[in-house]
């Protein structure tokens, strides 16, 4: 089990760190703050660039911490906030297999990791924190905090995007 948790945690964390650096620095083929900010603006986030940087920080910081197994419930909460915003603002469709399943999978992974803990090969374990900062209630807390922050983000920092103009025949 320890090796499986290590693989899941490191791969998921590194993936999110990569996505965050795409938003923050344009690394790995990303668009950087300006390009990503334009996309965020098209989704109704105001101001788009600032919200793209915040999302990038959540992914990058959360991803690095998750990969290291350090402050695991906090890392999972950061990533869950970004995923809930992505689901509601960008991918939510009327049926499950029409767009949001990947973000839902990421959300389930990080909430599950918050609940199970980082495993034997982690900095949390090396520091003696894994027994105090893992368990079902940490998963629940990560999901609840992520949901509350996401509700605030989606209502205070986002307006409904303008409908696309009809195309002329």
Secondary structure, 3 states (H helix, E strand, C coil): CHHHHHHHHHHHHHHHHHHHHHHHHCHHHCCHHHHHHHHHHHCCECCHHHHHHHHHHHHHHHHHHHHHCCCHHHHHHHHHHHHHHHHHHHHCCCCHHHCCHHHHHHHHHHHHHHHHCCCCCCHHHHCCCCCCCCCHHHHHHHHHHHHHHHHHHHHHCECCCCCCCCCCC
